[in-house]
């Protein structure tokens, strides 16, 4: 499953790209601010939700 999302904290400069990339195996941040990551299993999805919490907006 591929998730595309915007993180307000990332857009505001509060969460860095290296921090996101260290938390997840596959993260790509596009020029328009969309963050793309592949969720391969339930553990990855839980990690994503716990890490981002309410900052996560799934598109």
Secondary structure, DSSP 8 states (H G I E B T S, - for coil): -EEEEEEHHHHTTSS-HHHHHHHSSSEEE-TTS-EEEE--SHHHHHHHHHHHGGGEEE-
